[in-house]
Amino acid sequence: MRNTLMIAFSILTLSACSSSATLVRTDARGGHVALQGAYVPAMSDARMLMVEHCQGRFTAIEHADQIEFQCASDAVTGRQYATR
């Protein structure tokens, strides 16, 4: 039983470590990010990429395993998320 729990924990740890987000396309207005692996860690990576590219403010729309984002250009603040 103990070995089974250790194996399950190892698999969960490895799957979280293999999650990532990759910039697929960017321009001055925004871009696309591809998600791979577990959703939560990959989305965390994606947020960091989008914040860095847009200098903090963006809107994002999820398309399955990709996120389309646009940098905010006016005084409207924050990160807004929409799921299709």
C-alpha positions in Angstrom: 0.0 0.0 0.0 2.8 2.4 0.9 4.6 1.7 -2.4 1.4 2.4 -4.3 1.0 5.8 -2.7 4.6 6.7 -3.4 4.2 5.7 -7.0 1.0 7.7 -7.4 2.6 10.7 -5.7 5.7 10.4 -8.0 3.5 10.3 -11.1 1.5 13.3 -10.0 4.7 15.3 -9.3 6.2 14.4 -12.7 3.0 15.3 -14.5 2.9 18.7 -12.9 6.6 19.3 -13.7 6.0 18.5 -17.4 3.4 21.2 -17.8 4.3 24.3 -19.6 3.1 27.2 -21.8 4.8 28.3 -25.0 4.4 31.5 -27.0 3.2 30.4 -30.4 2.8 33.9 -32.0 3.2 37.4 -30.7 2.9 40.9 -32.1 2.6 44.4 -30.6 -1.1 43.8 -29.9 -0.9 40.3 -28.3 -0.6 36.8 -29.5 -1.2 33.1 -28.8 0.1 30.8 -26.1 -0.1 27.0 -26.3 -0.7 25.0 -23.1 0.8 21.5 -22.5 0.3 19.2 -19.6 -1.7 19.8 -16.4 -3.9 22.8 -16.7 -3.2 24.8 -13.5 0.7 24.8 -13.8 0.5 25.5 -17.6 -2.0 28.3 -17.1 0.3 29.8 -14.5 3.2 29.8 -17.0 0.9 31.3 -19.6 -0.1 34.1 -17.3 3.5 34.9 -16.7 4.2 35.0 -20.4 1.2 37.2 -21.2 2.0 39.6 -18.3 5.6 39.9 -19.4 4.7 40.5 -23.1 1.9 43.0 -22.3 3.7 44.7 -19.4 0.9 43.6 -17.0 -2.4 44.2 -18.6 -4.2 41.9 -21.1 -7.4 40.1 -22.0 -7.4 36.4 -22.8 -9.7 33.9 -24.5 -9.2 30.2 -24.1 -9.5 27.9 -27.1 -9.0 24.3 -25.8 -5.3 24.0 -25.3 -4.5 27.5 -26.7 -5.0 31.0 -25.3 -5.4 34.0 -27.5 -4.5 37.2 -25.7 -4.6 40.9 -26.5 -2.6 43.6 -24.6 -4.7 46.3 -22.9 -4.0 49.7 -24.5 -6.3 52.0 -22.6 -6.9 52.8 -18.9 -9.1 49.8 -18.3 -7.1 47.6 -15.9 -6.8 44.0 -15.0 -6.7 40.7 -16.6 -10.0 39.4 -17.9 -10.6 35.8 -18.9 -13.3 34.4 -21.1 -13.8 30.8 -22.1 -15.2 29.7 -25.4 
